[in-house]
Amino acid sequence: MGETDDPLRRMVAGLARAGLLTPAAMLLDTLSPLDVISCQLARFSRPLVGGTSAEPLVIALEDAAGWAELRRLLARQD
């Protein structure tokens, strides 16, 4: 995936434009023990967001590796 095609990178770029990198990173670090539940919520919501612009992001966050990558991207931006 190219950088512009990666939904996690687009999300981090949007958070940066809004000035929300630090609060988002803090929230994700706080909720990291709940990654399994977060993955299940993403899987549950996939039929609800099917065909929308949110679908690639939900697909990226369906496993714990996606959440870890999001944390890594947020940490790199700080």
The first five atom37 places (N, CA, C, CB, O) and aatype in JSON, in Angstrom:
{
  "aatype": [12, 7, 6, 16, 3, 3, 14, 10, 1, 1, 12, 19, 0, 7, 10, 0, 1, 0, 7, 10, 10, 16, 14, 0, 0, 12, 10, 10, 3, 16, 10, 15, 14, 10, 3, 19, 9, 15, 4, 5, 10, 0, 1, 13, 15, 1, 14, 10, 19, 7, 7, 16, 15, 0, 6, 14, 10, 19, 9, 0, 10, 6, 3, 0, 0, 7, 17, 0, 6, 10, 1, 1, 10, 10, 0, 1, 5, 3],
  "atom_mask": [
    [1, 1, 1, 1, 1],
    [1, 1, 1, 0, 1],
    [1, 1, 1, 1, 1],
    [1, 1, 1, 1, 1],
    [1, 1, 1, 1, 1],
    [1, 1, 1, 1, 1],
    [1, 1, 1, 1, 1],
    [1, 1, 1, 1, 1],
    [1, 1, 1, 1, 1],
    [1, 1, 1, 1, 1],
    [1, 1, 1, 1, 1],
    [1, 1, 1, 1, 1],
    [1, 1, 1, 1, 1],
    [1, 1, 1, 0, 1],
    [1, 1, 1, 1, 1],
    [1, 1, 1, 1, 1],
    [1, 1, 1, 1, 1],
    [1, 1, 1, 1, 1],
    [1, 1, 1, 0, 1],
    [1, 1, 1, 1, 1],
    [1, 1, 1, 1, 1],
    [1, 1, 1, 1, 1],
    [1, 1, 1, 1, 1],
    [1, 1, 1, 1, 1],
    [1, 1, 1, 1, 1],
    [1, 1, 1, 1, 1],
    [1, 1, 1, 1, 1],
    [1, 1, 1, 1, 1],
    [1, 1, 1, 1, 1],
    [1, 1, 1, 1, 1],
    [1, 1, 1, 1, 1],
    [1, 1, 1, 1, 1],
    [1, 1, 1, 1, 1],
    [1, 1, 1, 1, 1],
    [1, 1, 1, 1, 1],
    [1, 1, 1, 1, 1],
    [1, 1, 1, 1, 1],
    [1, 1, 1, 1, 1],
    [1, 1, 1, 1, 1],
    [1, 1, 1, 1, 1],
    [1, 1, 1, 1, 1],
    [1, 1, 1, 1, 1],
    [1, 1, 1, 1, 1],
    [1, 1, 1, 1, 1],
    [1, 1, 1, 1, 1],
    [1, 1, 1, 1, 1],
    [1, 1, 1, 1, 1],
    [1, 1, 1, 1, 1],
    [1, 1, 1, 1, 1],
    [1, 1, 1, 0, 1],
    [1, 1, 1, 0, 1],
    [1, 1, 1, 1, 1],
    [1, 1, 1, 1, 1],
    [1, 1, 1, 1, 1],
    [1, 1, 1, 1, 1],
    [1, 1, 1, 1, 1],
    [1, 1, 1, 1, 1],
    [1, 1, 1, 1, 1],
    [1, 1, 1, 1, 1],
    [1, 1, 1, 1, 1],
    [1, 1, 1, 1, 1],
    [1, 1, 1, 1, 1],
    [1, 1, 1, 1, 1],
    [1, 1, 1, 1, 1],
    [1, 1, 1, 1, 1],
    [1, 1, 1, 0, 1],
    [1, 1, 1, 1, 1],
    [1, 1, 1, 1, 1],
    [1, 1, 1, 1, 1],
    [1, 1, 1, 1, 1],
    [1, 1, 1, 1, 1],
    [1, 1, 1, 1, 1],
    [1, 1, 1, 1, 1],
    [1, 1, 1, 1, 1],
    [1, 1, 1, 1, 1],
    [1, 1, 1, 1, 1],
    [1, 1, 1, 1, 1],
    [1, 1, 1, 1, 1]
  ],
  "atom_positions": [
    [[0.82, -1.18, 0.0], [0.0, 0.0, 0.0], [0.87, 1.25, 0.0], [-0.94, 0.0, 1.19], [1.85, 1.33, 0.73]],
    [[0.5, 2.2, -0.81], [1.22, 3.46, -0.79], [0.8, 4.28, 0.42], [0.0, 0.0, 0.0], [-0.22, 4.02, 1.06]],
    [[1.61, 5.26, 0.71], [1.34, 6.06, 1.91], [-0.02, 6.76, 1.83], [2.45, 7.09, 2.11], [-0.71, 6.9, 2.84]],
    [[-0.4, 7.21, 0.64], [-1.68, 7.9, 0.51], [-2.84, 6.92, 0.55], [-1.72, 8.71, -0.77], [-3.98, 7.31, 0.81]],
    [[-2.58, 5.63, 0.27], [-3.63, 4.63, 0.28], [-3.84, 4.01, 1.65], [-3.32, 3.56, -0.71], [-4.86, 3.35, 1.87]],
    [[-2.91, 4.19, 2.56], [-2.97, 3.55, 3.87], [-3.97, 4.3, 4.76], [-1.57, 3.51, 4.54], [-3.77, 5.47, 5.08]],
    [[-5.06, 3.62, 5.17], [-6.07, 4.31, 5.97], [-5.55, 4.75, 7.34], [-7.28, 3.41, 6.16], [-6.0, 5.77, 7.87]],
    [[-4.61, 4.0, 7.91], [-4.07, 4.41, 9.21], [-3.25, 5.68, 9.08], [-3.2, 3.29, 9.8], [-3.32, 6.57, 9.93]],
    [[-2.46, 5.78, 8.01], [-1.68, 7.01, 7.79], [-2.59, 8.21, 7.52], [-0.7, 6.82, 6.6], [-2.33, 9.32, 7.98]],
    [[-3.67, 7.97, 6.78], [-4.63, 9.06, 6.54], [-5.27, 9.51, 7.84], [-5.71, 8.62, 5.54], [-5.48, 10.7, 8.05]],
    [[-5.58, 8.55, 8.72], [-6.19, 8.89, 10.0], [-5.22, 9.72, 10.85], [-6.62, 7.61, 10.76], [-5.61, 10.73, 11.44]],
    [[-3.96, 9.3, 10.9], [-2.96, 10.03, 11.67], [-2.77, 11.42, 11.08], [-1.62, 9.26, 11.69], [-2.61, 12.38, 11.84]],
    [[-2.77, 11.55, 9.77], [-2.63, 12.87, 9.14], [-3.82, 13.76, 9.52], [-2.52, 12.73, 7.59], [-3.64, 14.95, 9.78]],
    [[-5.02, 13.2, 9.54], [-6.2, 13.97, 9.94], [-6.13, 14.4, 11.4], [0.0, 0.0, 0.0], [-6.5, 15.52, 11.74]],
    [[-5.65, 13.5, 12.27], [-5.49, 13.86, 13.68], [-4.44, 14.96, 13.83], [-5.08, 12.62, 14.51], [-4.59, 15.85, 14.67]],
    [[-3.39, 14.89, 13.03], [-2.35, 15.93, 13.09], [-2.9, 17.28, 12.66], [-1.15, 15.54, 12.2], [-2.62, 18.3, 13.29]],
    [[-3.7, 17.29, 11.58], [-4.3, 18.56, 11.11], [-5.22, 19.15, 12.18], [-5.09, 18.33, 9.81], [-5.32, 20.37, 12.31]],
    [[-5.9, 18.28, 12.93], [-6.82, 18.74, 13.96], [-6.12, 19.04, 15.29], [-7.9, 17.7, 14.19], [-6.74, 19.55, 16.22]],
    [[-4.81, 18.74, 15.36], [-4.07, 18.98, 16.59], [-4.4, 17.99, 17.69], [0.0, 0.0, 0.0], [-4.31, 18.32, 18.88]],
    [[-4.77, 16.77, 17.31], [-5.2, 15.78, 18.29], [-4.26, 14.58, 18.41], [-6.57, 15.29, 17.92], [-4.68, 13.53, 18.91]],
    [[-3.02, 14.71, 17.98], [-2.1, 13.58, 18.04], [-1.86, 13.12, 19.48], [-0.77, 13.95, 17.39], [-1.95, 11.93, 19.77]],
    [[-1.55, 14.05, 20.36], [-1.24, 13.68, 21.74], [-2.44, 13.07, 22.46], [-0.75, 14.9, 22.51], [-2.29, 12.02, 23.08]],
    [[-3.63, 13.68, 22.4], [-4.78, 13.05, 23.06], [-5.1, 11.66, 22.49], [-6.01, 13.94, 22.94], [-5.45, 10.75, 23.24]],
    [[-4.98, 11.5, 21.17], [-5.26, 10.2, 20.56], [-4.24, 9.17, 21.01], [-5.26, 10.32, 19.02], [-4.61, 8.03, 21.31]],
    [[-2.97, 9.55, 21.06], [-1.93, 8.61, 21.51], [-2.14, 8.22, 22.96], [-0.53, 9.24, 21.33], [-1.99, 7.06, 23.32]],
    [[-2.5, 9.18, 23.79], [-2.74, 8.89, 25.2], [-3.93, 7.94, 25.36], [-2.99, 10.18, 25.99], [-3.88, 7.01, 26.16]],
    [[-4.99, 8.18, 24.61], [-6.17, 7.33, 24.68], [-5.86, 5.9, 24.22], [-7.3, 7.91, 23.83], [-6.26, 4.94, 24.87]],
    [[-5.13, 5.77, 23.12], [-4.79, 4.44, 22.63], [-3.88, 3.7, 23.59], [-4.13, 4.54, 21.27], [-4.03, 2.5, 23.78]],
    [[-2.93, 4.41, 24.21], [-2.05, 3.76, 25.19], [-2.84, 3.3, 26.41], [-0.93, 4.72, 25.63], [-2.59, 2.23, 26.95]],
    [[-3.79, 4.11, 26.83], [-4.61, 3.75, 27.98], [-5.47, 2.53, 27.69], [-5.5, 4.93, 28.39], [-5.67, 1.68, 28.56]],
    [[-5.98, 2.44, 26.48], [-6.88, 1.35, 26.12], [-6.17, 0.14, 25.52], [-7.91, 1.85, 25.15], [-6.83, -0.8, 25.09]],
    [[-4.84, 0.15, 25.48], [-4.11, -0.96, 24.85], [-4.43, -2.33, 25.45], [-2.64, -0.71, 24.95], [-4.42, -3.31, 24.7]],
    [[-4.72, -2.46, 26.75], [-5.09, -3.79, 27.25], [-6.39, -4.32, 26.65], [-5.21, -3.75, 28.74], [-6.68, -5.51, 26.74]],
    [[-7.16, -3.46, 26.06], [-8.45, -3.86, 25.48], [-8.39, -4.07, 23.98], [-9.5, -2.82, 25.79], [-9.42, -4.04, 23.3]],
    [[-7.19, -4.29, 23.44], [-7.04, -4.46, 21.99], [-7.9, -5.6, 21.44], [-5.59, -4.72, 21.64], [-8.46, -5.48, 20.35]],
    [[-8.02, -6.68, 22.18], [-8.82, -7.82, 21.71], [-10.28, -7.39, 21.54], [-8.72, -9.02, 22.7], [-10.93, -7.73, 20.55]],
    [[-10.78, -6.65, 22.51], [-12.16, -6.17, 22.42], [-12.3, -5.15, 21.29], [-12.6, -5.56, 23.76], [-13.3, -5.14, 20.58]],
    [[-11.3, -4.3, 21.13], [-11.32, -3.31, 20.05], [-11.36, -3.99, 18.69], [-10.11, -2.37, 20.15], [-12.06, -3.54, 17.78]],
    [[-10.6, -5.06, 18.54], [-10.61, -5.82, 17.29], [-11.99, -6.41, 17.02], [-9.56, -6.93, 17.33], [-12.48, -6.38, 15.89]],
    [[-12.61, -6.94, 18.07], [-13.94, -7.52, 17.91], [-14.97, -6.45, 17.55], [-14.35, -8.24, 19.2], [-15.87, -6.7, 16.74]],
    [[-14.85, -5.28, 18.14], [-15.76, -4.18, 17.8], [-15.58, -3.75, 16.35], [-15.53, -2.98, 18.73], [-16.56, -3.45, 15.67]],
    [[-14.33, -3.73, 15.88], [-14.09, -3.39, 14.48], [-14.72, -4.43, 13.56], [-12.58, -3.28, 14.2], [-15.34, -4.08, 12.56]],
    [[-14.56, -5.7, 13.91], [-15.17, -6.77, 13.1], [-16.69, -6.67, 13.11], [-14.72, -8.15, 13.61], [-17.35, -6.87, 12.09]],
    [[-17.25, -6.37, 14.27], [-18.7, -6.24, 14.4], [-19.23, -5.09, 13.55], [-19.09, -6.03, 15.87], [-20.3, -5.19, 12.94]],
    [[-18.47, -3.99, 13.49], [-18.95, -2.8, 12.78], [-18.71, -2.87, 11.27], [-18.28, -1.57, 13.33], [-19.22, -2.04, 10.53]],
    [[-17.95, -3.85, 10.82], [-17.63, -3.92, 9.39], [-18.87, -3.96, 8.49], [-16.78, -5.13, 9.12], [-18.89, -3.23, 7.5]],
    [[-19.88, -4.76, 8.79], [-21.07, -4.73, 7.92], [-21.79, -3.37, 7.96], [-22.05, -5.83, 8.33], [-22.46, -2.99, 6.99]],
    [[-21.65, -2.66, 9.05], [-22.33, -1.37, 9.18], [-21.65, -0.27, 8.36], [-22.38, -0.96, 10.63], [-22.3, 0.69, 7.95]],
    [[-20.35, -0.41, 8.14], [-19.62, 0.63, 7.4], [-19.26, 0.19, 5.99], [-18.35, 1.01, 8.16], [-18.56, 0.9, 5.27]],
    [[-19.74, -0.98, 5.59], [-19.45, -1.5, 4.26], [-19.85, -0.51, 3.17], [0.0, 0.0, 0.0], [-20.96, 0.02, 3.17]],
    [[-18.93, -0.27, 2.27], [-19.19, 0.64, 1.15], [-18.99, 2.1, 1.49], [0.0, 0.0, 0.0], [-19.22, 2.95, 0.63]],
    [[-18.57, 2.42, 2.71], [-18.32, 3.81, 3.08], [-16.82, 4.07, 3.12], [-18.97, 4.13, 4.45], [-16.01, 3.15, 2.97]],
    [[-16.46, 5.31, 3.33], [-15.04, 5.66, 3.41], [-14.39, 5.13, 4.68], [-14.86, 7.17, 3.33], [-13.16, 5.1, 4.77]],
    [[-15.17, 4.71, 5.66], [-14.63, 4.18, 6.91], [-14.25, 2.7, 6.8], [-15.65, 4.37, 8.04], [-13.53, 2.19, 7.65]],
    [[-14.72, 2.03, 5.78], [-14.47, 0.59, 5.67], [-12.98, 0.23, 5.65], [-15.13, 0.06, 4.43], [-12.6, -0.7, 6.36]],
    [[-12.12, 0.9, 4.88], [-10.7, 0.53, 4.91], [-10.07, 0.68, 6.29], [-9.93, 1.37, 3.91], [-9.2, -0.11, 6.67]],
    [[-10.48, 1.68, 7.03], [-9.95, 1.88, 8.38], [-10.4, 0.76, 9.31], [-10.4, 3.24, 8.95], [-9.61, 0.24, 10.09]],
    [[-11.65, 0.38, 9.22], [-12.17, -0.71, 10.05], [-11.45, -2.01, 9.71], [-13.69, -0.87, 9.86], [-11.11, -2.78, 10.61]],
    [[-11.22, -2.26, 8.44], [-10.5, -3.47, 8.02], [-9.08, -3.46, 8.59], [-10.47, -3.59, 6.48], [-8.59, -4.5, 9.04]],
    [[-8.44, -2.3, 8.57], [-7.07, -2.19, 9.09], [-7.01, -2.43, 10.6], [-6.49, -0.82, 8.76], [-5.98, -2.85, 11.12]],
    [[-8.1, -2.16, 11.3], [-8.11, -2.28, 12.75], [-8.78, -3.56, 13.25], [-8.8, -1.09, 13.35], [-9.11, -3.67, 14.43]],
    [[-8.98, -4.53, 12.37], [-9.62, -5.78, 12.76], [-8.7, -6.74, 13.5], [-10.16, -6.46, 11.55], [-9.16, -7.76, 14.0]],
    [[-7.42, -6.43, 13.57], [-6.51, -7.29, 14.35], [-5.59, -6.42, 15.2], [-5.68, -8.21, 13.41], [-5.44, -5.22, 14.96]],
    [[-4.98, -7.04, 16.18], [-4.14, -6.31, 17.14], [-2.96, -5.64, 16.46], [-3.63, -7.25, 18.23], [-2.48, -4.6, 16.93]],
    [[-2.47, -6.19, 15.36], [-1.35, -5.58, 14.65], [-1.73, -4.21, 14.1], [-0.88, -6.5, 13.5], [-0.9, -3.31, 14.04]],
    [[-2.97, -4.05, 13.7], [-3.43, -2.75, 13.2], [-3.41, -1.7, 14.3], [0.0, 0.0, 0.0], [-3.01, -0.56, 14.07]],
    [[-3.85, -2.08, 15.49], [-3.83, -1.14, 16.61], [-2.39, -0.8, 17.0], [-4.58, -1.74, 17.82], [-2.1, 0.35, 17.33]],
    [[-1.49, -1.79, 16.95], [-0.08, -1.53, 17.27], [0.54, -0.6, 16.22], [0.71, -2.86, 17.33], [1.32, 0.29, 16.56]],
    [[0.18, -0.8, 14.97], [0.69, 0.08, 13.9], [0.17, 1.5, 14.08], [0.28, -0.46, 12.52], [0.91, 2.46, 13.88]],
    [[-1.09, 1.64, 14.45], [-1.64, 2.98, 14.7], [-0.89, 3.67, 15.84], [-3.14, 2.88, 15.03], [-0.58, 4.86, 15.74]],
    [[-0.62, 2.94, 16.9], [0.16, 3.51, 18.01], [1.56, 3.92, 17.56], [0.27, 2.51, 19.16], [2.07, 4.97, 17.95]],
    [[2.17, 3.08, 16.71], [3.52, 3.38, 16.22], [3.51, 4.64, 15.36], [4.08, 2.19, 15.41], [4.39, 5.49, 15.49]],
    [[2.52, 4.76, 14.5], [2.42, 5.95, 13.65], [2.19, 7.21, 14.46], [1.29, 5.77, 12.64], [2.76, 8.26, 14.17]],
    [[1.35, 7.11, 15.48], [1.11, 8.28, 16.33], [2.37, 8.67, 17.1], [-0.03, 7.99, 17.32], [2.66, 9.86, 17.24]],
    [[3.11, 7.7, 17.59], [4.33, 7.98, 18.33], [5.39, 8.61, 17.42], [4.89, 6.7, 18.97], [6.15, 9.48, 17.85]],
    [[5.43, 8.19, 16.19], [6.4, 8.72, 15.23], [6.1, 10.18, 14.88], [6.41, 7.87, 13.96], [7.01, 10.95, 14.55]],
    [[4.83, 10.56, 14.94], [4.43, 11.93, 14.6], [4.73, 12.93, 15.69], [2.98, 11.97, 14.28], [4.87, 14.12, 15.41]],
    [[4.83, 12.46, 16.95], [5.06, 13.38, 18.07], [6.39, 13.96, 17.98], [4.91, 12.71, 19.38], [6.77, 14.76, 18.83]]
  ]
}
